[in-house]
Amino acid sequence: MRHLFNGQWPDTALFDLDGTLVDSAPDLATAIDAMLEATGRQPVGADRVRGWVGNGAQVLVKRALAGQFDYQTGTPFSDDDFQHALTLFFDTYSDMNGRLSSVYAGVEPFLKALVAENVRLGVVTNKPTAFTGPLLEKMDLHHWFKVSVCGDTLPVKKPDPEQIYHAVEALGGDMARTLMVGDSINDIQAAQRAGVPVVAVRYGYNYGGNIDDAGADIVVDSLVELL
């Protein structure tokens, strides 16, 4: 990691949440399946939901209704269907958020090492604000991060780089010494557009694609490899 910054530690490190810090797919899948069953559809299970996570709750619900990643060409649904399904999903996920989730191995030792070097830490996620804070608290990760930029903090989400700019400014960091850490092509593209190095983890959610081929500066199986 330090070779990305001429042998120094980064000034600021920003982290995606779902699939990078926390395995939240079991909770998301439970809420999605409950929504599908409540609307007369068949549940899809955690494996398929893992491949749909990453673009925020609204897109996740649309993919579930369509039954596939490309919701625009899948099973059609109306705007009313979507709004009803989104409400059902939010209601269930509010109760499920954090119940079945777990922090990935290697995350806390890495965060501890960064804090020991006075690195500023923030979360940059497409997850709605209403679910981000509670999940970080339930996972006992909230105390590491001074800033969380969520999917509804700004008018845009990753892969737009604006969330990264916003987080660095809020942390008082230096863009020239900022590191992005994520699990998907969204994180990689956002970092590249912001002009910052990016580390990708192999264990997360990348829509079923091989993260090694997505253009990250470093790809790891565990964040402790960066130490």
C-alpha positions as CSV (number, residue, x, y, z in Angstrom):
1,M,0.0,0.0,0.0
2,R,2.7,2.5,1.0
3,H,4.4,2.2,-2.4
4,L,1.3,4.0,-3.8
5,F,2.4,7.0,-1.8
6,N,6.1,7.0,-2.2
7,G,6.7,4.9,0.8
8,Q,4.4,6.8,3.1
9,W,1.1,6.0,4.7
10,P,-1.9,7.6,3.0
11,D,-3.3,10.8,4.6
12,T,-6.9,9.6,4.1
13,A,-8.4,6.2,3.5
14,L,-12.0,5.9,2.3
15,F,-13.9,2.6,2.5
16,D,-16.9,1.2,0.7
17,L,-19.3,-0.6,3.2
18,D,-21.2,-3.5,1.8
19,G,-18.9,-6.2,0.6
20,T,-15.7,-4.4,1.8
21,L,-16.1,-3.8,5.5
22,V,-19.2,-5.9,6.2
23,D,-20.8,-8.9,4.7
24,S,-24.4,-7.6,4.7
25,A,-25.8,-9.8,1.9
26,P,-27.6,-12.2,4.3
27,D,-29.7,-9.3,5.7
28,L,-30.3,-7.7,2.3
29,A,-31.3,-11.1,0.8
30,T,-33.8,-11.7,3.7
31,A,-35.4,-8.4,3.1
32,I,-35.5,-8.8,-0.7
33,D,-37.0,-12.3,-0.5
34,A,-39.6,-11.0,2.0
35,M,-40.5,-8.2,-0.4
36,L,-40.7,-10.6,-3.3
37,E,-43.0,-13.0,-1.5
38,A,-45.2,-10.2,-0.3
39,T,-45.7,-9.1,-3.9
40,G,-46.5,-12.6,-5.1
41,R,-43.0,-13.4,-6.6
42,Q,-40.6,-16.2,-5.9
43,P,-37.6,-15.6,-3.5
44,V,-34.2,-15.5,-5.1
45,G,-31.7,-16.3,-2.3
46,A,-28.5,-14.7,-1.0
47,D,-26.3,-15.8,-3.9
48,R,-28.3,-13.9,-6.5
49,V,-28.7,-10.9,-4.2
50,R,-24.9,-10.7,-3.8
51,G,-24.6,-10.2,-7.5
52,W,-27.0,-7.3,-7.4
53,V,-25.7,-5.3,-4.5
54,G,-23.7,-2.1,-5.1
55,N,-25.8,0.6,-6.7
56,G,-28.0,1.5,-3.8
57,A,-31.4,0.2,-2.5
58,Q,-33.5,1.5,-5.4
59,V,-31.5,-0.3,-8.0
60,L,-31.3,-3.5,-5.9
61,V,-35.1,-3.6,-5.6
62,K,-35.5,-3.0,-9.4
63,R,-33.1,-5.9,-10.1
64,A,-35.1,-8.1,-7.8
65,L,-38.4,-7.2,-9.4
66,A,-36.9,-7.8,-12.9
67,G,-35.3,-11.0,-11.7
68,Q,-31.9,-10.1,-13.2
69,F,-29.1,-7.6,-13.1
70,D,-30.2,-5.6,-16.1
71,Y,-33.6,-4.6,-14.7
72,Q,-34.5,-2.6,-17.9
73,T,-34.7,-5.8,-20.0
74,G,-36.0,-8.2,-17.3
75,T,-39.5,-8.9,-16.2
76,P,-41.4,-5.6,-16.5
77,F,-42.9,-3.8,-13.6
78,S,-44.7,-0.5,-13.1
79,D,-43.7,2.5,-11.2
80,D,-46.4,1.7,-8.7
81,D,-45.1,-1.8,-8.3
82,F,-41.6,-0.4,-7.7
83,Q,-42.7,2.1,-5.1
84,H,-44.7,-0.5,-3.2
85,A,-41.8,-3.0,-3.4
86,L,-39.3,-0.3,-2.2
87,T,-41.5,0.5,0.8
88,L,-41.8,-3.2,1.7
89,F,-38.1,-3.7,1.3
90,F,-37.3,-0.7,3.5
91,D,-39.7,-1.8,6.2
92,T,-38.2,-5.3,6.4
93,Y,-34.6,-4.2,6.0
94,S,-35.0,-1.6,8.8
95,D,-35.6,-4.6,11.1
96,M,-33.0,-6.9,9.6
97,N,-30.1,-4.5,9.1
98,G,-27.1,-5.9,11.0
99,R,-28.8,-9.0,12.3
100,L,-27.1,-11.5,10.1
101,S,-24.2,-9.4,8.9
102,S,-20.6,-9.8,10.0
103,V,-17.3,-7.8,9.7
104,Y,-14.9,-9.4,7.3
105,A,-11.7,-10.9,8.8
106,G,-8.8,-8.5,8.5
107,V,-10.9,-5.3,8.6
108,E,-10.4,-4.2,12.2
109,P,-6.6,-4.9,12.3
110,F,-6.2,-2.8,9.2
111,L,-8.3,0.0,10.6
112,K,-6.4,-0.1,13.8
113,A,-3.1,0.1,12.0
114,L,-4.2,3.1,10.0
115,V,-5.5,5.0,13.0
116,A,-2.1,4.3,14.7
117,E,-0.5,6.2,11.8
118,N,-3.0,9.1,12.1
119,V,-4.7,8.3,8.8
120,R,-8.1,9.9,8.4
121,L,-10.9,7.3,7.8
122,G,-14.2,7.7,6.1
123,V,-17.0,5.6,4.6
124,V,-18.1,6.2,1.0
125,T,-21.1,4.0,0.2
126,N,-24.2,3.9,-2.0
127,K,-26.2,2.6,0.9
128,P,-28.9,5.0,2.2
129,T,-28.0,7.1,5.3
130,A,-30.8,5.5,7.3
131,F,-29.1,2.1,7.1
132,T,-25.4,3.1,7.0
133,G,-25.1,4.5,10.6
134,P,-27.1,1.7,12.2
135,L,-25.1,-1.0,10.4
136,L,-21.8,0.6,11.4
137,E,-22.9,0.8,15.0
138,K,-24.2,-2.8,15.2
139,M,-20.9,-4.0,13.7
140,D,-19.1,-1.8,16.3
141,L,-17.2,-0.1,13.4
142,H,-18.7,3.4,13.8
143,H,-15.9,4.6,16.1
144,W,-13.3,4.3,13.4
145,F,-14.9,6.7,11.0
146,K,-15.3,10.4,11.3
147,V,-17.3,10.8,8.1
148,S,-19.9,8.7,6.2
149,V,-20.9,9.8,2.7
150,C,-23.9,7.8,1.7
151,G,-26.0,7.1,-1.4
152,D,-28.4,9.9,-0.5
153,T,-25.8,12.4,0.8
154,L,-25.4,13.9,-2.6
155,P,-27.4,13.9,-5.9
156,V,-24.9,11.4,-7.3
157,K,-23.5,8.0,-6.3
158,K,-20.4,6.0,-7.1
159,P,-19.0,5.5,-9.8
160,D,-19.4,9.3,-9.8
161,P,-16.3,10.7,-8.0
162,E,-18.1,13.4,-6.2
163,Q,-18.7,11.3,-3.1
164,I,-14.9,10.9,-2.8
165,Y,-14.3,14.6,-3.2
166,H,-16.9,15.4,-0.5
167,A,-15.5,12.9,2.0
168,V,-11.9,14.1,1.6
169,E,-13.0,17.7,2.1
170,A,-15.1,16.8,5.1
171,L,-12.2,15.0,6.7
172,G,-9.8,17.8,5.9
173,G,-7.7,15.4,3.9
174,D,-5.3,15.6,0.9
175,M,-6.6,14.3,-2.4
176,A,-3.0,13.6,-3.4
177,R,-2.6,11.2,-0.5
178,T,-6.1,9.6,-0.5
179,L,-6.7,5.8,-0.9
180,M,-10.0,4.3,-1.9
181,V,-10.8,0.7,-0.7
182,G,-13.7,-1.2,-2.2
183,D,-15.0,-4.4,-3.7
184,S,-16.6,-3.5,-7.0
185,I,-16.1,-1.8,-10.3
186,N,-18.1,1.1,-8.9
187,D,-15.4,1.8,-6.3
188,I,-12.6,1.4,-8.8
189,Q,-14.2,3.7,-11.4
190,A,-15.0,6.3,-8.8
191,A,-11.4,6.3,-7.5
192,Q,-10.0,6.5,-11.0
193,R,-12.3,9.4,-11.9
194,A,-11.2,11.2,-8.7
195,G,-7.5,10.5,-9.5
196,V,-6.8,8.5,-6.4
197,P,-5.3,5.0,-6.0
198,V,-7.7,2.1,-5.3
199,V,-7.4,-1.2,-3.5
200,A,-10.0,-3.9,-4.3
201,V,-10.9,-6.9,-2.1
202,R,-11.7,-10.3,-3.7
203,Y,-14.3,-11.4,-1.1
204,G,-16.9,-8.8,-1.9
205,Y,-19.7,-8.2,-4.3
206,N,-18.7,-7.3,-7.9
207,Y,-21.8,-8.3,-9.8
208,G,-20.3,-11.8,-10.4
209,G,-17.3,-10.4,-12.3
210,N,-13.6,-11.0,-11.6
211,I,-12.4,-8.0,-9.6
212,D,-8.8,-8.8,-10.7
213,D,-9.6,-7.6,-14.2
214,A,-11.3,-4.4,-13.1
215,G,-8.3,-2.1,-13.0
216,A,-7.5,-1.7,-9.3
217,D,-4.0,-0.7,-8.3
218,I,-3.9,-3.6,-5.8
219,V,-6.2,-6.5,-5.3
220,V,-6.1,-8.5,-2.0
221,D,-7.8,-11.4,-0.3
222,S,-7.6,-9.7,3.1
223,L,-6.9,-6.1,4.0
224,V,-4.1,-7.2,6.4
225,E,-2.1,-8.1,3.3
226,L,-1.7,-4.3,2.8
227,L,0.3,-4.2,6.1
